[in-house]
Amino acid sequence: MESLPGPYLYRKMIPIIVGAGHRVVVPDLVGFGKSESQLTKKITLIKNM
């Protein structure tokens, strides 16, 4: 979910949602969160497209 209140703030909502009996999936995209980015892959910036 990428919107307000933002991904960082959803971390506090996850226990509440799970406590209500719902299932929560939290992806960790490569290079974001606690994963490491792959420096060997080419990065294409929007301004270069």
C-alpha positions in Angstrom: 0.0 0.0 0.0 1.6 3.2 -1.1 -0.4 6.2 0.0 -1.1 8.3 3.0 -0.3 7.7 5.8 2.7 6.2 4.1 4.3 2.8 4.3 6.3 3.6 7.4 3.2 4.5 9.4 1.4 1.3 8.4 3.8 -0.6 10.7 1.7 0.5 13.6 -1.6 -0.5 11.9 -0.5 -4.1 11.2 -1.0 -5.4 14.7 -4.4 -3.8 14.9 -5.5 -5.4 11.6 -4.1 -8.8 12.6 -5.8 -8.5 16.0 -9.1 -8.0 14.2 -8.7 -11.4 12.5 -7.4 -10.2 9.1 -4.4 -11.4 7.3 -1.7 -8.9 6.4 1.0 -9.3 3.7 4.0 -6.9 4.0 6.3 -6.9 1.0 9.9 -5.7 1.3 10.9 -4.4 -2.1 14.5 -4.8 -3.1 16.4 -1.7 -2.0 13.7 -0.5 0.3 13.0 -1.5 3.9 15.5 -3.9 5.4 16.6 -5.5 2.1 19.8 -4.5 0.3 19.7 -3.0 -3.2 21.3 -4.9 -6.1 24.1 -2.5 -7.1 25.0 -4.6 -10.1 21.7 -4.0 -11.9 21.2 -1.0 -14.2 18.9 1.7 -12.8 16.7 3.6 -15.2 15.5 7.0 -14.0 12.2 8.5 -15.2 14.0 11.6 -16.6 16.1 9.3 -18.8 13.2 7.5 -20.4 
